[in-house]
């Protein structure tokens, strides 16, 4: 399997640093991750957060394209309904060119009500806008003139240039935490960027692939985990960084609850402490023993390491944690 790294790239209330320093540290850690053997480096997107979470996807993907040479770079994810599909087609084609054909395009419907309101979009149109984006993007990447008449976009004889390096287009990943989103990914023949270990989500994806006549095994399936490989007692690590963990997971719980989306579920041991079940902390052996049933049972081809939490020193404790994961866990994951 392949292993990717994603970072939130957001300021923490628990660490004094400038925007420039925070971004510099994130880009530095991505560069180190390539040297450590990670297969992909994934940038997240959000808007209108007080901590600057995930701004300007093309800027940071462009930076990674020029700072790296072997790892794939990708969006994790573009909130597709917030972008015009033609602009997104051109932007990603340029990024694919800059990276020498190393771009993966991850798309999702998003889970922040504030983002839709700020852009003046009806949140109820999330699914239909996502559907049109998935229809239009491949045509935009083709380099040929095409027309499209849909619910949200009317396009007549348009042609996008440049075309991507990868043909027929860069790999598309569709994010999913629900059955409906997973079914959409399968129906369009996209790779599945799941964030759920619910068997129903993965079953819906494979059933949709079957219905679309797309062979199982011809696409890829990923899932993320927040993992800390350590020789310390897990509870000691948890207590030391508990405020950082809460900063991360409070955000997701809040925005998802506003949309009525389910809580994120990672299949880890339940705990009486809030968010403790979202963190996999322990030795390499414990991490691998915990992950293997999910990897095998869900047929995962990719695992995404949800990197160090905002507020943790990325050039110190953060780098050490990523390096331990790369040295002690990643070789076994690569063999699966």
Secondary structure, DSSP 8 states (H G I E B T S, - for coil): -EEEEEE-----TTS---HHHHHHHHHHHHHHHHHHT-SEEEE----S-TT-TT--HHHHHHHHHHH-SSSEEEES-EEGGGS-HHHHHHHHHHHHHHTTS-EEEEEE----HHHHHHTT--GGGHHHHHHHHHHHHHHHHT-S-EEEE-SS-EEEEE---S--SSSS--EEEEEESSHHHHHHHHHTT-EEEE-B--HHHHHHHHHHHHHTT--TTSS-EEEEEEEEE-SS-HHHHHHHHHHHHHHHHHHHHHHHHHHT----B------SSTTGGGEEEE-HHHHHHHHHHHHHHHT-SEEEEE---TTS-TTTHHHHHHHHHHHHTHHHHHH-
